[in-house]
């Protein structure tokens, strides 16, 4: 799907841009506070919201008619393996700030929750997304400080981590993406006369479209390798220019 691939490409580029800004600050090319300014933090939150919303929509598109267990388990396995690799590599780099529940961990956990909610009507899925936000906004954050509950995001203090994306509130955009996809799928079925219309054959794409869609179709691989690559290139530039 051209629109979905392009949206994922935009999200991947936004993520790489933010991480590149972090690398520039780390090696002294820009002021250290720049990646933590309001504008860049907002950009990072928009990118994370986009990734989770697109992941939720993709779950509905891939398994809305029937759960394809082999496909789901293969994708889930790759997500868990990539999340574990991120945790392990960041633990070796900085054990006090390693990524124990980042965006890949969140997407993996949200995928399991989404699978349970896959058959809900769109309105209930969207209501669940609002409910997650309500929990985040109104539930007193007390009594959830056990380490094994940190991934829920309900602890009184945010733990030190390079990337912390807990289920509350970040399950909300995932469920919102699911709900929107369910709503659009239901409208498409409603416009068909008689039985559900067959899925149309994909339109031929131009070379430019294929190039722009490529990052979106390989977003997990790019996510895993882009930061070491950017960090290495920034380090090399710092050595050459000093």
C-alpha positions as CSV (number, residue, x, y, z in Angstrom):
1,X,0.0,0.0,0.0
2,X,1.7,3.1,-1.3
3,X,0.3,5.5,1.3
4,X,1.2,3.3,4.2
5,X,4.7,2.7,2.9
6,X,5.3,6.4,2.3
7,X,4.0,7.3,5.8
8,X,6.4,4.7,7.4
9,X,9.2,6.1,5.3
10,X,8.5,9.6,6.6
11,X,8.5,8.3,10.2
12,X,11.8,6.5,9.7
13,X,13.4,9.6,8.2
14,X,12.1,11.7,11.1
15,X,13.5,9.3,13.6
16,X,16.9,9.3,11.9
17,X,17.0,13.1,11.8
18,X,16.4,13.3,15.5
19,X,19.0,10.7,16.3
20,X,21.5,12.5,14.0
21,X,20.9,15.7,16.0
22,X,21.6,13.8,19.2
23,X,24.9,12.5,17.6
24,X,25.9,16.0,16.5
25,X,25.4,17.2,20.1
26,X,27.3,14.3,21.5
27,X,30.4,15.1,19.4
28,X,30.2,18.8,20.0
29,X,29.0,20.0,16.5
30,X,26.0,21.7,18.1
31,X,25.0,22.8,21.6
32,X,24.3,19.8,24.0
33,X,20.9,21.1,24.9
34,X,19.6,21.2,21.3
35,X,18.2,17.6,21.1
36,X,16.4,18.2,24.4
37,X,14.7,21.4,23.4
38,X,11.0,21.6,23.1
39,X,10.9,21.4,19.3
40,X,13.1,18.3,19.0
41,X,11.3,16.5,21.8
42,X,8.0,17.3,20.1
43,X,9.4,15.9,16.8
44,X,10.5,12.7,18.6
45,X,7.0,12.3,20.2
46,X,5.3,12.8,16.8
47,X,7.6,10.2,15.2
48,X,6.9,7.6,18.0
49,X,3.2,8.3,17.7
50,X,3.4,7.7,14.0
51,X,5.3,4.5,14.3
52,X,2.8,3.0,16.8
53,X,-0.3,4.2,14.9
54,X,1.1,2.7,11.7
55,X,1.9,-0.6,13.4
56,X,-1.7,-0.8,14.8
57,X,-3.2,-0.1,11.4
58,X,-0.9,-2.7,9.8
59,X,-2.1,-5.3,12.3
60,X,-5.6,-4.8,11.1
61,X,-4.7,-4.8,7.5
62,X,-2.6,-8.0,7.8
63,X,-5.0,-10.0,10.1
64,X,-8.4,-8.3,9.9
65,X,-10.0,-11.0,7.8
66,X,-8.3,-13.9,9.6
67,X,-5.2,-14.1,11.8
68,X,-2.3,-15.4,9.8
69,X,-0.5,-17.1,12.6
70,X,2.7,-18.0,10.8
71,X,3.1,-14.5,9.5
72,X,2.3,-12.9,12.9
73,X,4.7,-15.2,14.9
74,X,7.5,-14.6,12.4
75,X,7.0,-10.8,12.7
76,X,6.7,-11.0,16.4
77,X,9.8,-13.1,16.7
78,X,11.8,-10.5,14.7
79,X,10.5,-7.7,16.9
80,X,11.5,-9.5,20.1
81,X,14.9,-10.4,18.7
82,X,15.5,-6.8,17.6
83,X,14.3,-5.4,20.9
84,X,16.6,-7.8,22.8
85,X,19.5,-6.8,20.6
86,X,18.9,-3.1,21.4
87,X,18.7,-3.9,25.1
88,X,21.9,-5.9,25.1
89,X,23.9,-3.4,23.0
90,X,22.8,-0.4,25.1
91,X,23.5,-2.3,28.3
92,X,27.1,-2.9,27.3
93,X,27.3,0.8,26.3
94,X,25.7,2.3,29.5
95,X,24.3,-0.2,32.0
96,X,22.7,2.6,34.0
97,X,20.7,4.0,31.1
98,X,20.2,1.0,28.9
99,X,16.9,0.5,26.9
100,X,14.8,-2.0,28.7
101,X,11.4,-1.0,27.3
102,X,11.9,1.1,24.2
103,X,9.7,1.5,21.1
104,X,10.4,-2.0,19.8
105,X,9.5,-3.5,23.2
106,X,6.3,-1.4,23.2
107,X,5.3,-2.4,19.7
108,X,5.8,-6.1,20.5
109,X,3.7,-5.9,23.7
110,X,1.1,-3.8,21.9
111,X,0.9,-6.4,19.1
112,X,-0.2,-9.1,21.6
113,X,-2.8,-6.8,23.1
114,X,-4.0,-5.7,19.7
115,X,-4.4,-9.3,18.6
116,X,-6.8,-9.9,21.5
117,X,-8.8,-6.7,20.5
118,X,-8.7,-7.4,16.8
119,X,-12.3,-8.5,16.5
120,X,-13.7,-5.5,18.5
121,X,-15.8,-2.9,16.6
122,X,-13.9,0.1,15.6
123,X,-15.7,2.4,18.1
124,X,-14.7,0.1,21.0
125,X,-11.0,0.0,19.9
126,X,-11.0,3.8,19.7
127,X,-12.6,4.0,23.1
128,X,-9.9,1.7,24.5
129,X,-7.3,4.2,23.1
130,X,-9.1,7.0,24.9
131,X,-9.2,4.9,28.0
132,X,-5.4,4.4,28.0
133,X,-4.9,8.2,27.8
134,X,-7.4,8.7,30.6
135,X,-5.4,6.2,32.8
136,X,-2.2,8.2,32.0
137,X,-3.8,11.5,32.7
138,X,-6.0,10.8,35.8
139,X,-4.9,7.7,37.6
140,X,-2.7,8.6,40.6
141,X,0.8,7.2,39.9
142,X,1.2,5.4,43.2
143,X,1.9,1.8,44.1
144,X,3.4,0.9,40.7
145,X,7.1,1.2,41.5
146,X,8.0,-2.5,41.2
147,X,10.7,-3.0,38.6
148,X,8.7,-5.6,36.8
149,X,5.8,-3.1,36.3
150,X,7.9,-0.3,34.8
151,X,6.8,-1.2,31.3
152,X,3.3,-0.2,32.2
153,X,4.4,3.4,32.6
154,X,2.5,3.9,35.8
155,X,5.4,4.4,38.2
156,X,5.8,7.7,40.1
157,X,9.2,8.4,38.5
158,X,10.5,7.9,35.0
159,X,13.4,5.5,35.0
160,X,16.8,6.5,33.5
161,X,16.9,5.1,30.1
162,X,18.1,6.1,26.6
163,X,14.6,5.3,25.2
164,X,11.6,4.6,27.4
165,X,8.2,4.0,25.7
166,X,5.9,2.4,28.3
167,X,2.5,1.0,27.4
168,X,0.8,3.8,29.2
169,X,0.3,6.2,27.3
170,X,1.9,4.7,24.2
171,X,-0.6,1.9,23.7
172,X,-3.1,4.7,22.9
173,X,-1.7,5.6,19.4
174,X,-1.4,1.9,18.6
175,X,-5.0,1.3,19.4
176,X,-6.0,4.5,17.6
177,X,-4.3,3.2,14.5
178,X,-6.1,-0.1,14.8
179,X,-9.5,1.7,15.3
180,X,-9.0,3.9,12.3
181,X,-8.1,1.0,10.1
182,X,-11.1,-1.0,11.4
183,X,-13.3,2.0,10.7
184,X,-12.0,2.4,7.1
185,X,-12.3,-1.3,6.4
186,X,-15.9,-1.4,7.7
187,X,-16.8,1.6,5.4
188,X,-15.2,-0.2,2.5
189,X,-17.3,-3.3,3.2
190,X,-20.4,-1.2,3.6
191,X,-20.1,0.4,0.1
192,X,-19.9,-3.0,-1.5
193,X,-23.1,-4.4,-3.0
194,X,-23.8,-8.0,-1.7
195,X,-20.8,-9.9,-0.5
196,X,-17.6,-8.1,0.4
197,X,-15.8,-6.8,-2.7
198,X,-12.6,-8.6,-3.5
199,X,-9.3,-6.9,-2.7
200,X,-8.2,-4.9,-5.8
201,X,-4.9,-5.8,-7.5
202,X,-2.1,-3.4,-6.5
203,X,-1.5,-0.7,-9.0
204,X,1.9,-0.6,-10.8
205,X,4.3,1.8,-9.1
206,X,6.8,4.1,-10.7
207,X,10.5,3.8,-9.9
208,X,10.3,6.9,-7.8
209,X,7.4,5.4,-5.8
210,X,9.4,2.2,-5.2
211,X,12.5,4.2,-4.1
212,X,10.4,6.3,-1.6
213,X,8.6,3.2,-0.3
214,X,11.7,1.1,0.2
215,X,12.6,2.5,3.7
216,X,9.0,2.1,4.8
217,X,9.1,-1.6,3.8
218,X,12.3,-2.3,5.7
219,X,11.7,0.0,8.7
220,X,12.8,-2.6,11.3
221,X,16.2,-3.3,9.7
222,X,16.8,0.4,9.3
223,X,15.8,1.1,12.9
224,X,18.4,-1.4,14.1
225,X,21.3,-0.3,12.0
226,X,20.8,3.4,11.4
227,X,22.1,4.7,14.8
228,X,25.4,2.8,14.8
229,X,25.9,3.9,11.2
230,X,25.1,7.6,12.0
231,X,27.2,7.5,15.1
232,X,30.2,6.0,13.2
233,X,29.9,8.6,10.4
234,X,29.6,11.5,12.9
235,X,32.6,10.1,14.9
236,X,34.7,9.9,11.7
237,X,33.7,13.5,10.7
238,X,34.8,14.6,14.2
239,X,38.2,13.0,13.8
240,X,38.7,14.5,10.4
241,X,37.7,18.0,11.3
242,X,39.7,18.3,14.6
